[in-house]
Every structure is written in C-alpha cells, then in structure tokens.
Amino acid sequence: MNDFEVIKEVGHGAFGVVYLVRKKNTIEEIFAMKVLFKASLILKRKLRYAVAESNILKTCNHPFIIKLHYAF
C-alpha cells in the first residue's frame, strides 16, 4: 500500500471506496484502487462475491474489462 499515492476518490459504494492512485516510483502508471470494507462484507455475507470478482478480473483478458494488477 505504501507504493501508491492517492490522487482522488473516484466513487463510493455499499462495500467500499474506489480511488485513483499513482505508483510512487513512476509517473505514468495510474491505477484504480478499490478498497473493500471487510467487516461489512462479512456482516452482510457478501465476502464470496468479492473473492469471485477478484478471481474473474485476474483471469479475464478483454479490452473493455479492466485488468486486476494487484490484490492484497
């Protein structure tokens, strides 16, 4: 997480926030970072959907779907 600098908040949803971030050691690399509220996912029994979304984005290769570069 320390490798990224938050530029601005892009959106806010029921389970988390999406930020526009820049990788600190490069200027060109800009990413969207989705931060999920784990306690909220567990409380509402939606954790499996977050894991499924992560797995789909890791394996998907399509020009209209963003690629998952990092997950932690």
DSSP file (Angstrom, degrees, kcal/mol; ACC not computed):
  #  RESIDUE AA STRUCTURE BP1 BP2  ACC     N-H-->O    O-->H-N    N-H-->O    O-->H-N    TCO  KAPPA ALPHA  PHI   PSI    X-CA   Y-CA   Z-CA
    1    1 A M    >         0   0    0      0, 0.0     3,-1.4     0, 0.0    71,-0.0   0.000 360.0 360.0 360.0 -29.1    0.0    0.0    0.0
    2    2 A N  T 3   +     0   0    0      1,-0.3    22,-0.0     3,-0.0     0, 0.0   0.621 360.0  69.8 -72.7 -11.3    2.9    2.3    0.6
    3    3 A D  T 3  S+     0   0    0     20,-0.1    21,-3.2    21,-0.1     2,-0.4   0.530  93.3  69.8 -81.4  -4.9    4.0    2.1   -3.0
    4    4 A F  E <   -A   23   0A   0     -3,-1.4     2,-0.5    19,-0.2    19,-0.2  -0.892  64.8-152.2-121.2 145.3    0.9    4.1   -4.1
    5    5 A E  E     -A   22   0A   0     17,-3.0    17,-2.5    -2,-0.4     2,-0.4  -0.963  23.9-127.1-113.9 125.1   -0.1    7.7   -3.8
    6    6 A V  E     +A   21   0A   0     -2,-0.5    15,-0.2    15,-0.2     3,-0.1  -0.571  25.7 179.5 -74.5 126.6   -3.8    8.5   -3.7
    7    7 A I  E     -     0   0A   0     13,-3.3     2,-0.3     1,-0.4    14,-0.2   0.884  61.4 -36.0 -90.6 -52.3   -4.8   11.2   -6.2
    8    8 A K  E     -A   20   0A   0     12,-1.4    12,-3.1     0, 0.0     2,-0.5  -0.984  60.0 -92.0-164.8 164.5   -8.5   11.4   -5.6
    9    9 A E  E     -A   19   0A   0     -2,-0.3    10,-0.3    10,-0.2     3,-0.1  -0.731  32.4-176.5 -83.8 129.4  -11.6    9.5   -4.6
   10   10 A V  E     -     0   0A   0      8,-2.9     2,-0.3    -2,-0.5     9,-0.2   0.837  60.4 -14.9 -94.9 -40.7  -13.5    8.3   -7.7
   11   11 A G  E     -A   18   0A   0      7,-1.8     7,-2.9     2,-0.0     2,-0.4  -0.991  49.0-142.5-161.7 164.1  -16.5    6.6   -6.2
   12   12 A H  E     +A   17   0A   0     -2,-0.3     5,-0.2     5,-0.2     2,-0.2  -0.999  24.3 173.3-136.7 130.9  -18.1    5.3   -3.1
   13   13 A G        -     0   0    0      3,-3.1     3,-0.2    -2,-0.4    -2,-0.0  -0.560  48.5 -83.6-125.8-169.5  -20.3    2.2   -2.9
   14   14 A A  S    S+     0   0    0      1,-0.2     3,-0.1    -2,-0.2    26,-0.0   0.797 125.1  28.9 -68.3 -29.9  -22.1    0.0   -0.3
   15   15 A F  S    S-     0   0    0      1,-0.1    22,-3.3    21,-0.0     2,-0.3   0.385 126.2 -28.1-116.0   2.8  -19.0   -2.1    0.4
   16   16 A G  E     - B   0  36A   0     20,-0.3    -3,-3.1    -3,-0.2     2,-0.3  -0.994  59.5 -84.8 174.2-168.6  -16.1    0.2   -0.3
   17   17 A V  E     -AB  12  35A   0     18,-2.2    18,-3.3    -2,-0.3     2,-0.5  -0.956  23.6-142.6-130.6 144.9  -14.4    3.1   -2.0
   18   18 A V  E     -AB  11  34A   0     -7,-2.9    -8,-2.9    -2,-0.3    -7,-1.8  -0.950  22.0-171.8-111.6 128.0  -12.6    3.5   -5.3
   19   19 A Y  E     -AB   9  33A   0     14,-3.0    14,-3.2    -2,-0.5     2,-0.6  -0.862  25.6-129.4-116.7 150.7   -9.6    5.7   -5.5
   20   20 A L  E     +AB   8  32A   0    -12,-3.1   -13,-3.3    -2,-0.3   -12,-1.4  -0.904  41.7 179.5 -92.8 121.3   -7.4    6.9   -8.4
   21   21 A V  E     -AB   6  31A   0     10,-3.0    10,-2.8    -2,-0.6     2,-0.4  -0.870  23.5-146.1-128.4 157.7   -3.8    6.2   -7.4
   22   22 A R  E     -AB   5  30A   0    -17,-2.5   -17,-3.0    -2,-0.3     2,-0.4  -0.970  27.1-116.3-121.9 137.2   -0.4    6.6   -8.9
   23   23 A K  E >   -A    4   0A   0      6,-2.0     3,-1.2    -2,-0.4   -19,-0.2  -0.606  27.6-136.3 -71.1 129.0    2.5    4.2   -8.3
   24   24 A K  T 3  S+     0   0    0    -21,-3.2    -1,-0.1    -2,-0.4   -20,-0.1   0.833  97.0  51.1 -62.5 -39.2    5.2    6.3   -6.4
   25   25 A N  T 3  S+     0   0    0    -22,-0.3     2,-0.3     2,-0.0    -1,-0.3   0.565 114.8  43.3 -81.5  -5.5    8.3    5.2   -8.4
   26   26 A T    <   -     0   0    0     -3,-1.2    -3,-0.0     3,-0.2    -1,-0.0  -0.982  59.5-157.2-134.6 150.4    6.7    6.0  -11.8
   27   27 A I  S    S+     0   0    0     -2,-0.3    -1,-0.1     1,-0.1    -4,-0.0   0.782  90.6  57.1 -91.1 -31.8    4.7    8.9  -13.0
   28   28 A E  S    S+     0   0    0     -6,-0.1     2,-0.8     1,-0.1    -1,-0.1   0.794  84.2  87.4 -74.3 -29.6    3.0    7.2  -15.9
   29   29 A E        +     0   0    0     -6,-0.2    -6,-2.0     2,-0.0     2,-0.4  -0.625  52.1 170.0 -83.4 111.2    1.4    4.3  -14.1
   30   30 A I  E     -B   22   0A   0     -2,-0.8     2,-0.3    -8,-0.2    -8,-0.2  -0.969   7.3-179.3-120.3 135.1   -2.1    5.3  -12.8
   31   31 A F  E     -B   21   0A   0    -10,-2.8   -10,-3.0    -2,-0.4     2,-0.5  -0.851  30.5-122.2-129.2 161.3   -4.5    2.7  -11.3
   32   32 A A  E     -B   20   0A   0     -2,-0.3     2,-0.5   -12,-0.2   -12,-0.2  -0.939  30.4-159.7 -99.4 128.3   -8.0    2.5   -9.9
   33   33 A M  E     -B   19   0A   0    -14,-3.2   -14,-3.0    -2,-0.5     2,-0.6  -0.947   3.3-158.2-115.2 120.8   -7.8    1.0   -6.4
   34   34 A K  E     -B   18   0A   0     -2,-0.5     2,-0.6   -16,-0.2   -16,-0.2  -0.870   5.4-164.2 -99.8 119.9  -10.9   -0.5   -4.8
   35   35 A V  E     -B   17   0A   0    -18,-3.3   -18,-2.2    -2,-0.6     2,-0.3  -0.920   8.7-158.8-107.0 116.6  -10.8   -0.7   -1.0
   36   36 A L  E     -B   16   0A   0     -2,-0.6     2,-1.1   -20,-0.2   -20,-0.3  -0.743  19.6-126.4 -98.2 143.8  -13.5   -3.0    0.4
   37   37 A F     >  -     0   0    0    -22,-3.3     4,-2.0    -2,-0.3     3,-0.4  -0.766  23.6-166.3 -87.2 100.2  -14.8   -2.8    3.9
   38   38 A K  H  > S+     0   0    0     -2,-1.1     4,-2.5     1,-0.2     5,-0.2   0.867  83.5  54.8 -59.7 -41.3  -14.2   -6.4    5.1
   39   39 A A  H  > S+     0   0    0      1,-0.2     4,-2.5     2,-0.2    -1,-0.2   0.894 108.9  49.0 -60.9 -39.6  -16.3   -6.2    8.2
   40   40 A S  H  > S+     0   0    0     -3,-0.4     4,-2.1     2,-0.2    -1,-0.2   0.891 110.7  50.4 -66.9 -40.0  -19.3   -5.0    6.1
   41   41 A L  H  <>S+     0   0    0     -4,-2.0     5,-3.0     2,-0.2     6,-0.7   0.907 113.8  44.7 -64.1 -42.2  -18.8   -7.9    3.6
   42   42 A I  H ><5S+     0   0    0     -4,-2.5     3,-1.1     3,-0.2    -2,-0.2   0.917 112.3  51.6 -68.6 -43.4  -18.7  -10.4    6.4
   43   43 A L  H 3<5S+     0   0    0     -4,-2.5    -2,-0.2     1,-0.3    -1,-0.2   0.890 116.5  39.5 -61.4 -40.7  -21.7   -9.0    8.2
   44   44 A K  T 3<5S-     0   0    0     -4,-2.1    -1,-0.3    -5,-0.2    -2,-0.2   0.334 111.2-120.2 -93.0   7.3  -23.8   -9.0    5.1
   45   45 A R  T < 5S+     0   0    0     -3,-1.1    -3,-0.2    -4,-0.2    -4,-0.1   0.893  77.7 122.3  56.3  45.7  -22.5  -12.4    3.9
   46   46 A K    >>< +     0   0    0     -5,-3.0     4,-1.2    -6,-0.2     3,-0.8   0.241  30.1 106.5-117.7   9.6  -21.1  -11.0    0.7
   47   47 A L  H 3> S+     0   0    0     -6,-0.7     4,-2.0     1,-0.3     3,-0.2   0.860  75.0  59.4 -60.7 -37.0  -17.4  -11.9    1.0
   48   48 A R  H 3> S+     0   0    0      1,-0.2     4,-2.2     2,-0.2    -1,-0.3   0.817 101.9  54.5 -63.6 -29.6  -17.7  -14.7   -1.6
   49   49 A Y  H <> S+     0   0    0     -3,-0.8     4,-2.3     2,-0.2    -1,-0.2   0.864 107.1  50.0 -72.1 -35.1  -18.8  -12.2   -4.2
   50   50 A A  H  X S+     0   0    0     -4,-1.2     4,-2.0    -3,-0.2    -2,-0.2   0.901 112.5  47.1 -67.5 -41.1  -15.7  -10.1   -3.6
   51   51 A V  H  X S+     0   0    0     -4,-2.0     4,-2.3     2,-0.2    -2,-0.2   0.903 112.2  50.3 -66.6 -41.2  -13.5  -13.1   -3.9
   52   52 A A  H  X S+     0   0    0     -4,-2.2     4,-2.4     2,-0.2    -2,-0.2   0.906 109.1  51.5 -63.5 -41.9  -15.3  -14.2   -7.1
   53   53 A E  H  X S+     0   0    0     -4,-2.3     4,-2.5     1,-0.2    -1,-0.2   0.916 110.1  49.9 -60.4 -43.6  -14.9  -10.7   -8.6
   54   54 A S  H  X S+     0   0    0     -4,-2.0     4,-1.9     1,-0.2    -2,-0.2   0.922 111.2  48.2 -61.1 -46.0  -11.2  -10.8   -7.8
   55   55 A N  H  X S+     0   0    0     -4,-2.3     4,-1.5     2,-0.2    -1,-0.2   0.884 112.1  49.3 -63.8 -39.5  -10.8  -14.2   -9.5
   56   56 A I  H  X S+     0   0    0     -4,-2.4     4,-1.9     1,-0.2    -2,-0.2   0.931 111.7  47.8 -66.1 -45.8  -12.7  -13.1  -12.6
   57   57 A L  H  < S+     0   0    0     -4,-2.5    11,-1.2     1,-0.2    -1,-0.2   0.814 108.6  55.8 -67.3 -29.8  -10.7  -10.0  -13.0
   58   58 A K  H  < S+     0   0    0     -4,-1.9    -1,-0.2    -5,-0.2    -2,-0.2   0.884 117.7  33.0 -66.4 -38.4   -7.4  -11.9  -12.6
   59   59 A T  H  < S+     0   0    0     -4,-1.5    -2,-0.2    -3,-0.2    -1,-0.2   0.649  95.2 102.3 -95.8 -16.6   -8.3  -14.3  -15.4
   60   60 A C     <  -     0   0    0     -4,-1.9     2,-0.3    -5,-0.1     8,-0.2  -0.460  42.8-176.9 -75.4 138.1  -10.2  -12.0  -17.8
   61   61 A N        +     0   0    0     -2,-0.2     5,-0.1     6,-0.1    -1,-0.1  -0.780  30.8 128.8-135.1  89.6   -8.5  -10.6  -20.9
   62   62 A H    >   -     0   0    0      3,-0.5     3,-1.3    -2,-0.3    -2,-0.0  -0.996  60.0-127.2-143.9 143.0  -10.8   -8.3  -22.7
   63   63 A P  T 3  S+     0   0    0      0, 0.0    -1,-0.1     0, 0.0     3,-0.0   0.716 109.6  47.9 -67.2 -19.1  -10.3   -4.7  -24.0
   64   64 A F  T 3  S+     0   0    0      2,-0.1     2,-0.5     1,-0.0    -3,-0.0   0.407 101.7  71.9-100.9   1.6  -13.5   -3.4  -22.2
   65   65 A I  S <  S-     0   0    0     -3,-1.3    -3,-0.5    -8,-0.0    -1,-0.0  -0.972  85.4-119.6-120.0 129.6  -12.8   -5.0  -18.8
   66   66 A I        -     0   0    0     -2,-0.5     2,-0.3     1,-0.1    -6,-0.1  -0.316  26.8-119.6 -68.6 149.7  -10.0   -3.6  -16.6
   67   67 A K        -     0   0    0     -8,-0.0     2,-0.7    -6,-0.0    -9,-0.2  -0.697  16.5-127.2 -90.4 138.8   -7.2   -5.9  -15.6
   68   68 A L        +     0   0    0    -11,-1.2     3,-0.1    -2,-0.3    -1,-0.0  -0.782  33.5 170.2 -85.6 114.3   -6.5   -6.7  -12.0
   69   69 A H        +     0   0    0     -2,-0.7     2,-0.3     1,-0.3    -1,-0.2   0.842  62.5  17.8 -93.8 -39.0   -2.8   -5.9  -11.4
   70   70 A Y        +     0   0    0      0, 0.0     2,-0.3     0, 0.0    -1,-0.3  -0.978  55.7 177.7-136.6 145.6   -2.6   -6.2   -7.6
   71   71 A A              0   0    0     -2,-0.3    -3,-0.0    -3,-0.1     0, 0.0  -0.947 360.0 360.0-147.5 128.1   -4.7   -7.8   -4.9
   72   72 A F              0   0    0     -2,-0.3    -1,-0.1   -71,-0.0     0, 0.0   0.301 360.0 360.0-152.1 360.0   -3.8   -7.8   -1.2
